[in-house]
Amino acid sequence: MKVTGIAARSGLLIVLVMAMLLTASGTGAGAQPRNGASDGHGNAAAADAAQHWTPAQRGAATPRDLVIDHRGLAYLTGVGGSLEPYGHSVAAEAAPLRASAPAGARPRRGPSNGAGGVVSSSVTGMDPSAGVTIGSSYNFRTTVTDADGIKSVDFVIEYPDGRTGTFRASLLNGSGLYGVDFTGFSSGDWAWWVVAKDKVKKRGGNTTVSPHVSFTVDSGGGETTPPPPDGVVTNSQWTNGGAVQTAAGRLYFEMPANRRANRWKGYVCSGTAVADAAAGQSIILTAAHCVYDDARKAFARNVLFIPNQAETSGAETDLNCSNDPLGCWEPTHGVVDNDWASRKFPENIPWDYGYYVVPVTGAHTGTATATASLELAAGTLPIQFSPQAALGDIAHALGYSYSDDPNFMYCAEGLELEGSYNDYWLPSCELSGGSSGGPWVQPMNEATGSGPVVSVNSWGYTNSPGMGGAPLTNNAECVFNTAQGTTAPTNRGIVVSC
């Protein structure tokens, strides 16, 4: 494991002193001054963070949810469904096509036999083949083999207007069969081809591009989305209470809107207090994009966590910490994976997990609690790093809705793999803005509202239902171990290389 700063480019074990502060507690450009307010227990820090969120600041905050369009470009969703380019300046455009991993897809690519040759990959049996007509949904398949092993296989789809979209294919069997299941084709003339890369290390490997195959789509009079299967929950209010409701909460924070002009914008996400082994602090699990802005390379500031806000005595989110059952809690710093921080979304999707560290002293304001510890006041859920979540089994994804404020919402269905990014995928989930960072629980004991967290709400597509979440791999556990071993550093964020 290596703990680094964002600017580090060597193997030195260093921590970068961030100019962009996590909270208003420090100094530097854009920092908010302390005003000495307190919650009556000496907790001036949390009281100041809460006071930062005036009605005007709260009203201007928007969900920080990331989506991907058919071209693979990233966007932040805004109120009313608006899309703001994220890490680029290309305007959003609608597209009908969505991909998902076929049933039985394998999470790993084909092995290498170590031959070290330079022979191009073999691409055969492309289905659909040239000249065929398909409907609005179709399962694309092809066989790709290479003596040096396959690193990746992408299916490129050309739309009738000439636009293209690239989708990562999943390995289906040991004979090199790859596939992507597509839905949402519109009538017209389309084409597709395969791009395969092998595992030869020299010059980054060899790339093989198949011939372009033209096909026709007859959607039968328009595309309709079939109803979800029986027992699938797409977006409903969680009414069972329990451990997940008290441990999960809403996150308020600011990210740079324009770093050069030193403008910051308010956002909302969700997070969950999770069990940890460290004394003197608590850990909140959320999405990395709710902790660190990978596009502008800055940690969040003015962070406030409000657990069990669904039970507020107010009519909606008002940032009055005294009418929330457990009050408000201010983290000291965030911790993310270097593979998230050094890349840009969506290339860093597999590392979209992050943690906030909440101290015992100075973190709480608002409603009195019997303890100053977040994890004792709100309770926690365990994180399951290993074994990985069970594909096909029901998973519950939960989060705080922006449009259904202050309700705690959830979706539930069988867990799948997403074909383009090999992430966990809930294909029918329609959680609304603000749910990013909320927990995925599998299995969920609905009677007690408890179970292990196996992922968090991460991303979706611009034009269709579905929620992706990163598997909590060994890297996620490594970053978690760093988070629970750190206390209030001078810098307001830590980047970990594992």
N, C-alpha and C positions, 0 to 999 in steps of 0.2 A: 504494500500500500504506500502511496505517496501523497502527501498533502501539499498542495501548491497554490500559488496565486495565479490569476488569469494571465498575467504578463510573463510568467515563467516559461522558458523554452528549454530548460536543461533538466538534469536529474536532481538538482539540488532540492533538499527538503525545506521549502520556504513557504511562508504565508504572506500573501499580498495584502498590504494595507489599502483597503478600498477607499477611493475618494467618494464613491456613491454610498451613502450610509443606509444601513438596514432600517434604522429607526431614527427618530428625531433626537436621540440622546447624545449625539456627537456633534462635532464641529465640521466645517467644510462647506463647500458650495451647496447652497440649497437647503442646508440643515435648518430645522425648526428650533428656535430657542426653548429651553426649559423655562417653565413659569413657576416651578416650585409647588404646583398643586399636589395634593395627596388624597388618598382614599380613606385616611384616618388611621392607617396601619403603617405609615411610613413608606407607602408604595407610590412615591411621586412619579416614578418612571411610567407606570401603566396609566396613571391618571393623566399625564401629559399626552400620551399617545391617543387616549380616548378623546381628550379635548381638541386634538388636531382635527378629528372628524366631526366638524360642524355640520349642521343640516345642509349647507350649501356644498360642502366637500362630499358628503354622503350622496347627495342627489346627483352629483356629477360622476360618481363612480360607476363603472360598467363591468360586465362580466369579462373575465380574461379566459376565453375559450378559443382554442386553436382548431382550425379546420383546413382541409386540403381540397383543392378543386381537381378537375379531371386532368389538368396538366401537371399535377404534382406541386403546385404553388400553394404556399401557406397564407392564411388570412386569420385575423382576429375578428370574431363575431361581435357586433355591436347591438345596441338596443334596436328592436324592430327587424333584426335579421341583416343589418348592414354588414358589409365585409371590408375590413381595412387591410391592405397589403402588409404582410409581416416579413421583414427582412428583404424586401424588394419594392418596386414601384409599379408593378403590373396590375391593372385593374381586374377585378373579379369578373367572371362571366359564367353563366349557367351552363351545365352539361348534364345529360341524362344518365351517363354510364357509371356503374359502381362495380367493384370487384370484391370477391370474398374467397377465402381458402376453401378448396373442396373438402368434403368429408374424408377423413383418413389421411389428411396432409401430414407430412413429416416435418418436424421443426428444423431438421438439419439437412444441409446439402449433401450431395454424393461425396464419398471419400476419394482421396487421391491414392493412386498406386505408386506414386513416386517415380514414374518413368522419366519425367523431365523433358519430354519431347516438345515439338512445336507444331504438331499436326492440329489443324482446325477441328473444332467440335463438330460432331455429326448431328444434324437436325432433321428428323424424319417424321412422317405420319402427322403432319399438321392438320388439325381438325378444329374449325371447319376448313375444308379444302377449297380450292379455287372454283368459283362459279356456283356454290351452293347458296340456298336461301334459308335463313334462320328466323326465329321469332324474336321477341323482345328480350328473352333470356337464353343463354347458351353456355355450356361448359366447354371451354377451350382446352385442348390437349395437344401435346407434342412429346416426342421422345428425343432427349438430348444425351449424347454420350461423348466421352473424351478420355483417352488413355491417361491423362494427367489429372483427372478429376474435375468436377464442375464447381466453380465458385458461386455463380449466380446465373439465373435464367430470367429474362424479362420479356413480357409480351407487349409489343407496341401496337396500339389500336389507332388507325387513321379514321377520323370522322368524315362524314360526307362533305363538310366544308373545308377539308384539308388540315384541320387541327389534329394533333396527335396526343395521346396519353400513354404513359408507360406504367406497367403494373408488374410487380414482382411475382413470379410464378412459384408454386409450392411443389416440392418433390412428393410423388404419390406412391412410388414403389421402388424396389431395388434395381429395376431394369432401366431407370432413367426417365420414367414417365413424369412429366410436369403438367400442372394445370392451374387455371384460374376460372372461377365461376362468375360470369358477368350477368348483370340484370340492368334493364333500362335502355336497351337499344331502341332507337327511333327508326322509322322506315327510311330506306335510302341505300346508296351504294357505299360500302365500307371496305377497309383493307386491314390486314394485320401481318406482322412479321415477328421473328424471334431474335433476340440478342443474347448470346451466351458467352460467358467468360470462364476460362479455365483457371486452374490453380498454379500455373507456372509462375514462379516468383520473378523471373527476369523481366524487366521492363513492364511490370505490373500485370503480366499474363497476356494471353491471346484472346481476342474478341472475334466471334463468328456472328455474322448477320445473315439470316435466312432470306430467301427470295420473298418478295411481297406477294401476299395472297389476297385477291379480291373476293368479296362475298356480298350478298344482298340481304337486307333486313326487311321483312314484312311483319310489322308489329301487330297487324290485325286491327287497326283503327285507334291506335294510341296506347300509351303505357299506363298501366294501373298498378298500384302497389297492393299485393295481396294482403289480407288481414293476417295478423300474427297467429301462430299456432295456439291452440287451446293451452291455457296455463301460463302463457307468456305475458309479462307485465311490461308495458312500454314506458309509462310515465304516470305514476300515481303517488299520492301522499302516503308517507310511511306513518301508520297509526299504531304500530305495535310497541312503540317506545323501546325500553330496554337499554342494554349497554351501548349499542351503536348510536342511539340518539343522544345520550349524555356525553359520549366521547367525541362525537363528530360535531363540527361547528362551522360557522362562517368566518372566512378570513378577509379582512380589509387591509389594503396595502397600496403603495404607490410604486410605479415604474416610470422610467424616463419616457416622456412623450417626444422630446427633442433634446438630446443630451447636450448638443453644442449650445443651445439657447437656455439650458438649465431649466427646462420645463418638465414637470412631473404630472402624471395622470393617475387618478384613483381607480382601483380595480377591486373586484370581489372574486373569491374562489371558495373552496371548501377544504377542510382538513380534518384529521382524526388524531386524538391523543392515543398513542400506542405504548404498549408495555416496554420498559427498558430496564437495564440493570444498574444504571447510574444513580447515585444519591445526589440530592441537592438540585435536581432539575427534572424537567419533563420533556418529552419529544412529541412533536406534531408531524405526522406524515401527510404530505400533499404532493402535488405535481411540481416538477422542477420549474415549469414555466410560471408557477405562482411564487417562486423564490428568486429566480435569476433570469433576467432578460438576455437570452442568448443572441439576439439581434443587435442590441446596443451595449452588451457586455457590462451589465450592472446588476447588483443585488437590489431587492426591494427595500423600501424604507417605510416608516410609520406603520408597521405591521401590528394588527390587532386581531386576536382570535376570540370568538364568542361561541362557546360550546352550548349545545342544546338551545339554540335561539328559537327553535320552534315553539318552545314553552314560554316565550316572552309574554309579559302582561300587556305589552303595547300592541298596537294594531299591525305594525310592520317594523322593519328594521329602522331604528331611530338613533342608534349609537348611544342611547341612554343606558349605560351599563348597570344602573340600579334597577331596571325593570326586566333584566335578563336573569334567569334563575341561578346562574353560576357566575354572573358578572363577566368582565372582559380580562384578557390576559395578553401581555406583551412579550414576545420573544426577544432575546438579545441578538441572535444571529441565525443565519440560514446555512445549510450545508448541501452542496450538490456534487454530482459526478463530473469530472473533467470531460468525459465524453459527451456530456450535455453542454457544458460551457464552451468548449472549444469548437463546436459545430453549430450549425443553424438548422432550425426546424424546417422540413421534416426529416433531415438526415440523422438527427439525434433522437428520434422517437423511442428507441429501445432504452434510453436513459432518462425518460421523463418522470423521475421520482426525486423528491427532495424532502428535507427535514428542517423544521424550525426547533430551536432549543429555547425552552422557557425556564428561567431560574425560579427558585423558591422565593427569594427576596426581591421585592420591588416589581413583581410581574402583574399583580392582581389589582383591579379596581372595581367598584360597583357593589353588587349584592354581597353581603357578608357570607363567608364560608367558614366551616369549622377548621379548615386547614389552608395554609398558604400555597400548597402544592397543587398544580393543575391536575396531575394524574390521580391524586387522592380525592380531589373535589369532583372531577368529571368521570373518573374511572378510565380504563383503557381497553383497547382491543389488542390481541396479540398479532404480530406480523408473522406470516408464514413464508420464509425464504426457501425452504426445502422440506418436502418435495414440492415441485411446481404444481400449480392448480390443475385440476382434472378436466380435460377437454370433454365436452358433452354433458357434464354435470351442471346443475343450476348454479349460477352466480348472481348475487344481488349487487347492483351498483347504486350508490346513494349519494346525495348531495343537496346543497341548498339552492333552491331555485331563485332566480332574479325576478322572473315574471310572476311567480306564485308566492312571492315574499309574504310571510316568513316561513313558508312550509318547507318541511324536510321531505324530499321526493326520492323515489327509487324506481328502478326497472329490474327485471329478473328474467333470465332465460338460460338455455344451455350455452356453455362457453365454447367459442370457436377460435380458430386462428384466422387472421386477416391476411389475404393473399399477397398484397402489395408490400407490406412491411413486417410480416411475420409476428405481429403483435397479438395479444389476446383480443377477442372481438365479440361484442354482443350486438348482433345484426339488427335487432328490432328496437333497441334502446333509443328513447327520444327525450332524455333529460335535457332541460333547458339551461340557458346561460347561468353561470354562477356555480355549476356543479363540478367544474374542473378541480381535481385534487381530492374529491370525495372517495370513500373507500369502496373497494370491491370485496365482498365477503363470500367465502365459499368453504364449507357449507354454512348456511345461515340457520341458526335455531330461531325460528320466527316467534316461538313462545317467549324466549328471553332476549331476543334481539341481539344475539351474540354469535361470534364465530371469528375465525382468523381472517386477516386482511391479506389478499393475494395480489392486489394491484390497486391502481387509482384511476379515476376518470382522466383521460389524457386528451383525446382528439376525436374528430369525426370528419365526415365529408360534407361539402357545401350543399349537396343536392339530394341527400337521402338519409334515412335513419341509420343508426349504428353508432357505437361508442368503442373506441380502442383504448387499451390499457397495457402498459409495459409489464412483462413478467418481472417479478422481484427476484433477480438472479443473485449470484454470488457478489457481483459488483454492488447491488443495492444493499446487501448485508454489510459489505465493507464500508460503504458510505455511512450507513446507520451506526456502525461501531465507532466511527470517527465522531459522529454527532453526539453520541452519548458519552464520549470521553472528553468533550470540550466544554469550557465554561467561559462565557463573556469575554471573548478576545477583543483586543483593541480594534482590530478590523471587524467589519460587520457582516462578513460572509467568508466561508471557507470552501474551496474547491478541492476535491479529493481525487487523486489518480490511484486506481486500484489494480 
